[in-house]
Amino acid sequence: MTDLDATDRAILNAFQGGFPVVADPYEPAAAALREHDIDVSADDLHERILRLDEEGVLTRFGALINAEEIGGTATLVAMHAPEERFDEVVEQVNAHPEVAHNYEREHPHLNVWFVVSVADEARVDEVLAEIEAETGQETYNMPKQREFHVGAKFPVEGPLADLDDGLDCSDLGPEVEPTDAATLTPRERDLVVEIQGGLPLSRTPYADVAEALDEDLEWVLETIKRFDAEGKVRRVGAVPNHYSLGYSENGMTVWDVPDDVVDEVGPAIASFEFVTHCYHRPRHEDVWPYNFFAMTHGRSEAESDRRVEQVRDRMAEYWDVGEDDWDTLFSTEILKKTGIRLAERADANTDDDGAESETDRETATREAE
């Protein structure tokens, strides 16, 4: 685990979500910390976040885009890679640009688990058919049927660790009204692509984004804040490298939950702070009997075991859990991790016909000024 002082720990606990969306976000963020007896200036906060990023404690800082709301689709896929051909099969799978993440997991048969991200849902079947033809191995598609929770937050021991949701400063900034628009405008598409990898690590990150896009600052602030309200952005803040924080145990718990209690079990399991992802997915007859996934993280094998047991105990409140009704698949190696390709998905979901004219854009800019 990376060495962190008390102020570093407070920052990580405070701002894994809810960072201000204002012209100079570090001023109100530092003020919020001082209200909780963390003596830090805006400059000091900025310098610490820069250092945490440089040291690899953060994977990025900024808006966490909800790819599903931007356009296209992603699905989880499992397959078997024979031991004698493991590297060859993995290389063939990873060669597909649609494969965003790939992990080796502990399972007697399904040992390779990857995510396919595409702009057009029909492309999923095509990619899997190509992978099967190349590898000679069957794939098992497990698309999300219901999402109960996605919120990978990793608290560290120290100040503000007892705050359930950190310091939520997301109410700061311009007032916005969510829309029900299913598509993006070209300007919104460009903004998504610009911020998908994080915000610039400057004192004025939103102004830097506006300059890069040749947009007005107020429009950038309003759009990011509206995206947050609409669910296109899950949260704005620090995205830590959980391995650097000591969360070395990554367990995918899987359960054969009776279909008639899935809707009750989902919210109950999602309420655990250590469950970062929680989904209902399909079974595969004779190969995969599980229909419920809950991802847990721990800082030791013992802590991970305790957390899995807590999930099992909660499950038992809703149905009679047998030993053959669940399993935990720990990741043993990251085989590929390139992130979701949002540009392609955003492009496919952009309504160019609904684009604003240059006159409309100039008028909006004058009004904002």
C-alpha positions as CSV (number, residue, x, y, z in Angstrom):
1,M,0.0,0.0,0.0
2,T,1.2,3.5,-0.9
3,D,2.4,5.7,2.1
4,L,-0.2,8.4,2.7
5,D,-0.3,11.0,5.4
6,A,-3.5,12.0,7.2
7,T,-4.4,14.8,4.8
8,D,-3.9,12.5,1.8
9,R,-6.2,10.0,3.4
10,A,-8.8,12.7,4.1
11,I,-8.8,13.8,0.5
12,L,-9.2,10.3,-0.8
13,N,-12.1,9.6,1.6
14,A,-13.7,12.9,0.9
15,F,-13.6,13.2,-2.9
16,Q,-14.2,9.9,-4.6
17,G,-17.4,11.6,-5.6
18,G,-19.1,15.0,-5.2
19,F,-16.2,17.2,-6.4
20,P,-17.5,20.8,-7.2
21,V,-18.4,21.6,-10.8
22,V,-17.4,25.3,-10.6
23,A,-14.8,27.5,-12.3
24,D,-12.2,27.0,-9.6
25,P,-13.3,23.8,-7.8
26,Y,-10.4,23.6,-5.4
27,E,-11.5,26.6,-3.4
28,P,-14.8,25.2,-2.2
29,A,-13.4,21.7,-2.0
30,A,-10.7,22.9,0.4
31,A,-13.2,24.9,2.3
32,A,-15.3,21.8,2.8
33,L,-12.3,19.9,4.1
34,R,-11.5,22.7,6.6
35,E,-15.1,22.5,7.9
36,H,-14.1,19.0,8.9
37,D,-10.9,20.1,10.6
38,I,-8.6,19.2,7.7
39,D,-6.3,22.2,7.4
40,V,-5.6,22.5,3.7
41,S,-5.6,25.4,1.2
42,A,-6.8,25.2,-2.3
43,D,-3.3,25.3,-3.6
44,D,-2.2,22.5,-1.2
45,L,-5.3,20.4,-2.2
46,H,-4.4,20.8,-5.9
47,E,-0.7,19.9,-5.3
48,R,-1.7,16.8,-3.4
49,I,-4.0,15.6,-6.1
50,L,-1.3,16.2,-8.6
51,R,1.1,14.1,-6.5
52,L,-1.4,11.3,-5.9
53,D,-2.0,11.1,-9.6
54,E,1.8,11.1,-10.4
55,E,2.4,8.4,-7.8
56,G,-0.3,6.1,-9.2
57,V,-2.6,6.4,-6.2
58,L,-5.3,7.8,-8.6
59,T,-6.1,6.2,-12.0
60,R,-7.7,9.5,-13.0
61,F,-9.5,12.5,-11.6
62,G,-12.7,13.9,-13.0
63,A,-16.1,12.7,-14.3
64,L,-16.8,9.0,-14.3
65,I,-18.9,8.6,-17.5
66,N,-21.9,6.1,-17.4
67,A,-21.1,4.5,-20.8
68,E,-24.5,2.8,-21.0
69,E,-26.3,6.2,-21.0
70,I,-24.0,7.6,-23.6
71,G,-24.9,5.0,-26.2
72,G,-24.1,1.5,-27.4
73,T,-23.8,-1.4,-25.1
74,A,-21.3,-3.5,-23.1
75,T,-21.6,-7.1,-22.0
76,L,-19.7,-9.6,-19.8
77,V,-18.4,-12.7,-21.5
78,A,-16.8,-15.9,-20.0
79,M,-14.9,-18.6,-21.8
80,H,-12.5,-21.4,-21.2
81,A,-8.8,-21.1,-22.3
82,P,-7.0,-24.5,-22.1
83,E,-3.9,-24.4,-20.0
84,E,-1.7,-25.5,-22.9
85,R,-3.1,-22.7,-25.2
86,F,-3.9,-20.1,-22.6
87,D,-1.6,-17.3,-23.9
88,E,-2.6,-18.0,-27.5
89,V,-6.3,-17.8,-26.7
90,V,-5.9,-14.7,-24.6
91,E,-3.9,-13.0,-27.4
92,Q,-6.6,-13.8,-29.9
93,V,-9.4,-12.4,-27.6
94,N,-7.4,-9.3,-26.7
95,A,-6.7,-8.5,-30.4
96,H,-10.3,-7.5,-30.8
97,P,-10.6,-3.7,-30.2
98,E,-14.1,-4.3,-28.8
99,V,-12.6,-6.1,-25.8
100,A,-12.1,-3.5,-23.2
101,H,-11.3,-5.5,-20.0
102,N,-10.1,-9.1,-19.6
103,Y,-9.3,-10.9,-16.4
104,E,-8.1,-14.4,-15.6
105,R,-10.3,-15.7,-12.7
106,E,-10.2,-18.8,-10.5
107,H,-12.7,-21.3,-11.9
108,P,-12.3,-24.9,-13.0
109,H,-13.6,-24.2,-16.4
110,L,-14.5,-20.5,-17.1
111,N,-11.1,-19.0,-16.5
112,V,-11.2,-16.0,-18.9
113,W,-13.7,-13.1,-18.3
114,F,-13.9,-10.1,-20.6
115,V,-16.1,-7.1,-21.4
116,V,-17.2,-6.4,-25.0
117,S,-18.1,-2.8,-25.7
118,V,-19.7,-1.8,-29.0
119,A,-21.7,1.0,-30.5
120,D,-24.3,-1.3,-32.1
121,E,-25.7,-4.2,-29.9
122,A,-25.9,-6.4,-33.0
123,R,-22.1,-6.3,-33.1
124,V,-21.8,-8.3,-29.9
125,D,-22.9,-11.5,-31.6
126,E,-20.5,-10.8,-34.5
127,V,-17.5,-10.3,-32.2
128,L,-18.2,-13.4,-30.2
129,A,-18.6,-15.5,-33.4
130,E,-15.3,-14.2,-34.5
131,I,-13.6,-15.1,-31.2
132,E,-15.1,-18.6,-31.3
133,A,-13.9,-19.2,-34.8
134,E,-10.4,-18.0,-34.0
135,T,-10.0,-19.8,-30.7
136,G,-12.1,-22.9,-31.2
137,Q,-13.6,-22.1,-27.7
138,E,-17.3,-21.4,-26.9
139,T,-18.2,-18.1,-25.4
140,Y,-20.9,-17.5,-22.8
141,N,-22.5,-14.1,-23.0
142,M,-23.9,-12.7,-19.7
143,P,-25.5,-9.3,-20.5
144,K,-26.7,-7.2,-17.6
145,Q,-30.4,-7.8,-17.0
146,R,-30.7,-5.4,-14.1
147,E,-28.2,-3.2,-12.4
148,F,-28.6,-2.9,-8.7
149,H,-25.4,-0.9,-7.9
150,V,-22.3,0.5,-9.5
151,G,-20.1,2.6,-7.2
152,A,-16.5,1.5,-6.8
153,K,-15.4,3.6,-3.8
154,F,-12.4,2.6,-1.7
155,P,-12.1,4.2,1.8
156,V,-8.8,4.3,3.6
157,E,-8.2,4.4,7.3
158,G,-7.9,7.9,8.6
159,P,-9.8,11.2,8.7
160,L,-13.3,11.2,7.1
161,A,-13.3,7.4,6.7
162,D,-16.7,7.3,8.4
163,L,-18.4,9.5,5.8
164,D,-20.7,7.2,3.8
165,D,-20.7,9.3,0.7
166,G,-17.7,11.6,1.2
167,L,-18.0,15.4,1.0
168,D,-20.8,15.9,-1.5
169,C,-20.1,19.3,-3.1
170,S,-22.0,18.4,-6.3
171,D,-24.8,20.9,-5.4
172,L,-22.4,23.8,-6.1
173,G,-22.4,25.4,-9.6
174,P,-25.0,26.4,-12.1
175,E,-28.7,25.3,-11.7
176,V,-29.7,22.8,-14.3
177,E,-32.8,21.0,-15.5
178,P,-32.3,17.3,-16.5
179,T,-33.7,16.4,-20.0
180,D,-35.0,13.1,-21.3
181,A,-33.0,13.3,-24.5
182,A,-31.9,9.8,-25.6
183,T,-29.2,11.1,-28.0
184,L,-26.3,13.5,-27.8
185,T,-25.8,16.7,-29.7
186,P,-22.4,17.0,-31.6
187,R,-21.2,19.5,-28.9
188,E,-22.1,17.0,-26.1
189,R,-20.4,14.2,-28.0
190,D,-17.2,16.3,-28.1
191,L,-17.4,17.0,-24.4
192,V,-17.9,13.3,-23.5
193,V,-14.8,12.3,-25.6
194,E,-12.7,15.2,-24.1
195,I,-13.4,14.3,-20.4
196,Q,-13.8,10.5,-20.6
197,G,-10.2,10.0,-19.5
198,G,-10.4,12.6,-16.7
199,L,-10.2,16.3,-16.3
200,P,-7.0,18.3,-16.7
201,L,-5.0,18.4,-13.5
202,S,-4.8,22.2,-13.3
203,R,-6.4,24.7,-11.0
204,T,-9.0,25.4,-13.6
205,P,-9.8,22.0,-15.2
206,Y,-13.3,23.0,-16.5
207,A,-11.9,26.1,-18.2
208,D,-9.2,24.0,-19.8
209,V,-11.8,21.7,-21.2
210,A,-13.8,24.7,-22.5
211,E,-10.7,26.1,-24.2
212,A,-9.8,22.7,-25.8
213,L,-13.4,22.5,-27.2
214,D,-13.6,26.2,-28.1
215,E,-16.7,26.4,-25.9
216,D,-17.9,28.7,-23.2
217,L,-17.0,27.8,-19.7
218,E,-20.5,28.1,-18.4
219,W,-21.8,25.7,-21.0
220,V,-19.2,23.1,-20.0
221,L,-20.1,23.5,-16.3
222,E,-23.9,23.3,-17.0
223,T,-23.5,20.3,-19.3
224,I,-21.4,18.3,-16.9
225,K,-23.7,19.1,-14.1
226,R,-26.8,18.2,-16.2
227,F,-25.1,14.9,-17.2
228,D,-24.6,14.2,-13.6
229,A,-28.3,14.8,-12.9
230,E,-29.3,12.7,-15.9
231,G,-27.1,9.8,-15.0
232,K,-24.7,10.2,-18.0
233,V,-22.1,10.9,-15.4
234,R,-22.0,8.6,-12.3
235,R,-20.0,11.0,-10.2
236,V,-17.2,13.6,-10.4
237,G,-14.1,13.1,-8.2
238,A,-11.1,11.0,-7.6
239,V,-10.9,7.5,-9.1
240,P,-8.3,5.7,-7.0
241,N,-6.1,2.8,-8.0
242,H,-7.5,0.4,-5.5
243,Y,-4.4,-1.8,-5.6
244,S,-2.3,1.1,-4.4
245,L,-4.7,1.5,-1.5
246,G,-4.2,-2.1,-0.4
247,Y,-7.4,-3.6,-1.9
248,S,-5.5,-6.6,-3.4
249,E,-8.4,-9.1,-3.1
250,N,-10.9,-8.8,-6.0
251,G,-13.6,-11.3,-5.6
252,M,-16.6,-11.8,-8.0
253,T,-19.2,-13.6,-5.9
254,V,-21.8,-15.4,-7.9
255,W,-25.1,-16.8,-6.7
256,D,-28.0,-19.0,-7.9
257,V,-30.7,-16.8,-6.5
258,P,-34.3,-18.0,-6.9
259,D,-35.9,-15.9,-9.6
260,D,-38.8,-14.9,-7.4
261,V,-36.5,-13.1,-4.8
262,V,-33.9,-11.5,-7.1
263,D,-35.7,-8.1,-6.9
264,E,-35.5,-8.2,-3.1
265,V,-32.0,-9.6,-2.8
266,G,-30.5,-7.0,-5.2
267,P,-31.0,-3.9,-3.2
268,A,-30.1,-5.7,0.1
269,I,-26.7,-6.8,-1.3
270,A,-26.1,-3.5,-3.0
271,S,-26.4,-1.7,0.3
272,F,-23.1,-3.1,1.5
273,E,-20.4,-0.4,1.2
274,F,-17.8,-3.0,0.1
275,V,-19.9,-4.3,-2.8
276,T,-18.8,-2.2,-5.8
277,H,-20.9,-3.8,-8.5
278,C,-24.1,-5.7,-8.3
279,Y,-26.1,-7.2,-11.2
280,H,-28.7,-9.7,-12.3
281,R,-27.3,-11.8,-15.3
282,P,-28.5,-14.9,-17.2
283,R,-27.6,-18.5,-16.4
284,H,-26.2,-20.9,-19.0
285,E,-27.7,-24.4,-18.6
286,D,-25.2,-27.2,-17.7
287,V,-22.3,-24.7,-17.6
288,W,-23.1,-21.7,-15.5
289,P,-25.9,-22.0,-12.9
290,Y,-25.5,-18.5,-11.3
291,N,-27.8,-15.5,-12.1
292,F,-26.6,-12.9,-9.5
293,F,-23.2,-11.2,-9.4
294,A,-21.7,-9.1,-6.5
295,M,-18.2,-7.8,-6.7
296,T,-16.3,-7.4,-3.4
297,H,-12.9,-6.0,-2.6
298,G,-10.8,-6.5,0.5
299,R,-7.4,-5.5,1.8
300,S,-6.5,-9.1,2.8
301,E,-7.7,-12.6,2.2
302,A,-9.2,-12.7,5.7
303,E,-11.0,-9.4,5.2
304,S,-12.3,-10.6,1.8
305,D,-13.5,-13.9,3.3
306,R,-15.4,-11.9,6.1
307,R,-17.1,-9.7,3.5
308,V,-18.1,-12.7,1.4
309,E,-19.6,-14.3,4.5
310,Q,-21.5,-11.1,5.2
311,V,-23.0,-11.3,1.7
312,R,-23.9,-15.0,2.3
313,D,-25.6,-14.2,5.6
314,R,-27.6,-11.4,4.0
315,M,-28.6,-13.8,1.2
316,A,-29.8,-16.3,3.7
317,E,-32.4,-13.8,5.0
318,Y,-34.2,-14.2,1.7
319,W,-33.7,-17.9,0.7
320,D,-32.1,-21.1,1.8
321,V,-28.5,-20.9,0.5
322,G,-26.8,-24.2,-0.1
323,E,-23.1,-24.8,-0.5
324,D,-23.6,-25.5,-4.3
325,D,-25.6,-22.3,-4.7
326,W,-22.7,-19.8,-4.8
327,D,-19.0,-19.4,-5.6
328,T,-16.3,-16.7,-5.5
329,L,-14.1,-16.2,-8.5
330,F,-10.9,-14.2,-7.5
331,S,-9.0,-12.5,-10.3
332,T,-5.5,-13.8,-10.7
333,E,-4.3,-11.6,-13.5
334,I,-5.3,-8.6,-15.5
335,L,-5.1,-9.7,-19.1
336,K,-6.3,-6.4,-20.7
337,K,-7.6,-3.1,-19.5
338,T,-8.0,-0.4,-22.1
339,G,-11.3,1.1,-20.9
340,I,-14.6,1.4,-22.7
341,R,-14.2,3.0,-26.2
342,L,-16.7,5.9,-25.7
343,A,-15.8,7.8,-28.8
344,E,-17.3,5.2,-31.1
345,R,-20.4,4.7,-28.9
346,A,-21.0,8.4,-28.5
347,D,-20.6,8.9,-32.3
348,A,-23.3,6.3,-33.0
349,N,-25.6,8.0,-30.6
350,T,-25.1,11.6,-31.8
351,D,-28.0,13.4,-33.5
352,D,-26.3,15.5,-36.1
353,D,-29.7,16.6,-37.4
354,G,-30.5,18.1,-34.1
355,A,-27.2,20.1,-34.0
356,E,-27.4,23.8,-33.1
357,S,-26.7,26.2,-35.9
358,E,-23.7,28.5,-35.5
359,T,-26.0,31.4,-35.0
360,D,-27.8,29.6,-32.1
361,R,-24.4,28.7,-30.6
362,E,-23.2,32.3,-30.8
363,T,-26.5,33.5,-29.2
364,A,-26.2,31.0,-26.4
365,T,-22.6,32.1,-25.7
366,R,-23.6,35.8,-25.6
367,E,-26.4,35.0,-23.2
368,A,-24.1,33.0,-20.9
369,E,-21.6,35.9,-20.9
